[in-house]
Amino acid sequence: MRPAPVERSNCMISARLPATLRQALEALAEGFARPVLAAAAAELSAAYRDGRLPPLATPAATAAYALTRMPASLGALMAAWREIPAPVRSVLDLGSGTGAAAWAADALWGDFRPEVTLLEANPAMRALGERLDVPGARWRGGDFRNLAGCAPHELVSFSYSLGELPGREALEVLERAWPLAARVLCVVEPGTPRGSAFILRVRQKLIDLGARIASPCPHQDACPLQTPDWCHFAVRVERTRMHRLLKGGDLGYEDEKFAYIIATRETPAGPRARILRHPWQDKGAIRLELCTPAGLVSRTVTRREKTLFRAARKASWGLRWQETPDDSRTD
């Protein structure tokens, strides 16, 4: 079995790029002059900041996307999908970009050889995804608003794609996609207030369709967070050398904030609580901000609670938190 690609580091979930993807991205960067890639990356960043769909029609634009955005998408998917309790053997990813979903499926479940179908309308993005040689992927051209001819898969995924549609149309597409999810449906969006608000609308629509919410929520009730707060998480993602250069950064990583929802057809054995913030640590106590079936709870674990204190020291923002009365024993 391969080592887990998602880890905990300093109270932050982290994701490693697969070595073959890192090599493919480095080879991709060598085909362009750095100023050309830098200009394309700057245009891409400006579009995201302005809330516009980025221009992704030229080889330089799609390469800049793969180098700067694909690792973040991959990290968010790996962080979200690790909440799925059993390996997934088939994935249908709708609006696939350059194929981050296929790399995530291979990193998490590659030992089970998952069948991955990637639906992408943009021919330039699709061509680059095929060039990156995504493991086990079958590419299809087409707009994911039209799902005719799509067969059911264990996991149906929208990764940073469904939220690009107008609100009503997005929910209509979601309704058409749900019957294709034999086990699980997952939607990942940016971890912004807007992205989180969209995820809440998706969550309610899925509940209306009879789905059960498996993650991140520990309940099926209304979200207890109130504006200006919002539900989101973060994953620390490796950067390639060219990624650092294009972003003008020195660090070998970046933190991708994301919001997500995972729905299933069966009642999930969900978490008793979800950690909503970085744990606050003092010398003899650790405070956890939790979402629970009873609402928002601030839980302080002291050194006297030996078993729980050890668990709390390893806790990270976004992970599950579970305890029993026996866990709090001090003897």
Secondary structure as the mmCIF struct_conf table of DSSP 4:
data_model
#
loop_
_struct_conf.conf_type_id
_struct_conf.id
_struct_conf.beg_label_comp_id
_struct_conf.beg_label_asym_id
_struct_conf.beg_label_seq_id
_struct_conf.end_label_comp_id
_struct_conf.end_label_asym_id
_struct_conf.end_label_seq_id
HELX_LH_PP_P HELX_LH_PP_P1 ARG A 2 ALA A 4
BEND BEND1 PRO A 5 PRO A 5
STRN STRN1 VAL A 6 SER A 9
TURN_TY1_P TURN_TY1_P1 ASN A 10 CYS A 11
STRN STRN2 MET A 12 ALA A 15
HELX_LH_PP_P HELX_LH_PP_P2 ARG A 16 PRO A 18
HELX_RH_AL_P HELX_RH_AL_P1 ALA A 19 ALA A 29
TURN_TY1_P TURN_TY1_P2 GLU A 30 GLY A 31
BEND BEND2 PHE A 32 PHE A 32
HELX_RH_AL_P HELX_RH_AL_P2 ARG A 34 ARG A 49
TURN_TY1_P TURN_TY1_P3 ASP A 50 GLY A 51
HELX_LH_PP_P HELX_LH_PP_P3 ARG A 52 PRO A 55
BEND BEND3 THR A 58 THR A 58
HELX_RH_AL_P HELX_RH_AL_P3 PRO A 59 THR A 68
TURN_TY1_P TURN_TY1_P4 ARG A 69 ARG A 69
HELX_RH_AL_P HELX_RH_AL_P4 MET A 70 TRP A 81
TURN_TY1_P TURN_TY1_P5 ARG A 82 GLU A 83
BEND BEND4 ILE A 84 ALA A 86
BEND BEND5 ARG A 89 ARG A 89
STRN STRN3 SER A 90 LEU A 94
BEND BEND6 GLY A 95 GLY A 95
TURN_TY1_P TURN_TY1_P6 GLY A 97 GLY A 99
HELX_RH_AL_P HELX_RH_AL_P5 ALA A 100 TRP A 109
HELX_RH_3T_P HELX_RH_3T_P1 GLY A 110 PHE A 112
STRN STRN4 GLU A 115 GLU A 120
HELX_RH_AL_P HELX_RH_AL_P6 PRO A 123 ARG A 131
TURN_TY1_P TURN_TY1_P7 LEU A 132 ASP A 133
TURN_TY1_P TURN_TY1_P8 PRO A 135 GLY A 136
STRN STRN5 ALA A 137 GLY A 141
BEND BEND7 GLY A 142 GLY A 142
TURN_TY1_P TURN_TY1_P9 PHE A 144 ARG A 145
TURN_TY1_P TURN_TY1_P10 ALA A 148 GLY A 149
HELX_LH_PP_P HELX_LH_PP_P4 CYS A 150 PRO A 152
STRN STRN6 HIS A 153 SER A 159
BEND BEND8 TYR A 160 TYR A 160
HELX_RH_3T_P HELX_RH_3T_P2 LEU A 162 GLU A 164
BEND BEND9 LEU A 165 LEU A 165
HELX_RH_AL_P HELX_RH_AL_P7 GLY A 167 ALA A 177
HELX_RH_3T_P HELX_RH_3T_P3 TRP A 178 LEU A 180
STRN STRN7 ALA A 181 PRO A 190
BEND BEND10 GLY A 191 THR A 192
HELX_RH_AL_P HELX_RH_AL_P8 PRO A 193 ASP A 208
TURN_TY1_P TURN_TY1_P11 LEU A 209 GLY A 210
STRN STRN8 ARG A 212 SER A 215
BEND BEND11 PRO A 216 PRO A 216
BEND BEND12 PRO A 218 ASP A 221
TURN_TY1_P TURN_TY1_P12 THR A 227 PRO A 228
STRN STRN9 PHE A 233 GLU A 238
HELX_RH_AL_P HELX_RH_AL_P9 ARG A 241 LYS A 247
TURN_TY1_P TURN_TY1_P13 GLY A 248 GLY A 248
BEND BEND13 LEU A 251 GLY A 252
STRN STRN10 TYR A 253 THR A 264
BEND BEND14 ARG A 265 GLU A 266
BEND BEND15 ARG A 272 ARG A 272
STRN STRN11 ARG A 274 ILE A 275
BEND BEND16 ARG A 277 ARG A 277
HELX_LH_PP_P HELX_LH_PP_P5 HIS A 278 PRO A 279
STRN STRN12 TRP A 280 GLN A 281
BEND BEND17 LYS A 283 GLY A 284
STRN STRN13 ALA A 285 THR A 292
TURN_TY1_P TURN_TY1_P14 PRO A 293 ALA A 294
STRN STRN14 GLY A 295 THR A 302
TURN_TY1_P TURN_TY1_P15 ARG A 303 ARG A 304
BEND BEND18 GLU A 305 GLU A 305
HELX_RH_AL_P HELX_RH_AL_P10 LYS A 306 ARG A 313
TURN_TY1_P TURN_TY1_P16 LYS A 314 LYS A 314
TURN_TY1_P TURN_TY1_P17 TRP A 317 GLY A 318
STRN STRN15 ARG A 320 ARG A 320
HELX_RH_3T_P HELX_RH_3T_P4 PRO A 325 SER A 328
#
